[in-house]
């Protein structure tokens, strides 16, 4: 029985585009989906060819006040890179603090 992961596309050596100065290799990108974009799902999508991953949205205050609880939402493996960490809130200072924690 052949593994689903063995059908993954071959790595691309030339970036398809850049985000700032960060090269992104490939043209398929995992869209962020609340309740689905956890580490196992992102890892599987990466193995099947997703060139970039997004975490679920996490409230900035949850990161700055209960990071141990939110840490699993930011778990990723090196092959998933680049990974976009999505944070939100209504206080710009709290969002900055959360970004610095991440």
N, C-alpha and C positions, 0 to 999 in steps of 0.2 A: 504494500500500500504506500503510495507516494504522499509525502507530507505536503500540506498546503504551502509551507514556507519554502519548499524547493522550487515553487513556481514564481518566486519573487523576481522582479526585473533586475537585470545586471546593473551595477553601480555606474553612474554617469560621471565622466571625468571633467567635463566642462560645465560651469554653472549655467543654469537656465536663466537666472536673474540674480540680482543682489538686493538685499534689504540694507540700506546704508552701505557699509563696506563689507557686510557679511554675505558670502556667496551661498546660494541655495542651489543644490544639485537635484534636478528633476522638476517635473511640471505638475505633479499631483501633490496637493497639500491637504492634510487632514483639517477639516473645518471643526471649530470648537462646538461641542454639543454638551449642554448641561446634563449631568447624570450619566454620560457615556465616555467623556474624554479623560478617563482615569489611566493610570500607568499601564495596566495589562492591555487595554484597548489600543492605546497609543503605540505600545511596543509592537503589537500585531500589525497595525497599519504601517508602521515604519518598516517592518520586515517585508511587507507586501508592496513597498514602493513609495510610501508617503515621504515627501522631501522635507517637510517641516511639520511640527506638531504644536498644538495649543493645549494648555491646561484648561480646566473649567474656571469660570469666574470665581474668585475668592474675595470676600470683603476684606478691605485693608485692616480694619480693626481686629478681625479674627487672626490676622497674621501677627500684628504687633502685641496682642494681648493673650493669645492662646496658640502660639506657633507650633507647639508640640502636637496639638490637635489637628492643625491644618497641614503639617509637614507631609503626610502621605499624599496630599493632592499635588505636591511639587516633586514627587519621586519620578525619576526618569533614568534611562540607560543612555550611555554615550552614543550608540547608533541612532538614537532619536533626534540628535541635534540637527538643526537648531530647534530649540523648544521655546515657545513664547509663553510666559507666565502672565495670566490675565488677573488683574486686581481691579477692584472698584471701590468707590466710597464717595462721600460728599465733602470731605475735608482734605484739601490738597496737602497739608502737612502730614496727615496720617497716611496718605497714599505714598508720599515720599519716604516716610519711615518704613512702611511695608516693603517698598521696592528695595531699600537698603538692607532689610532683613533677608530678603530673597537673594 
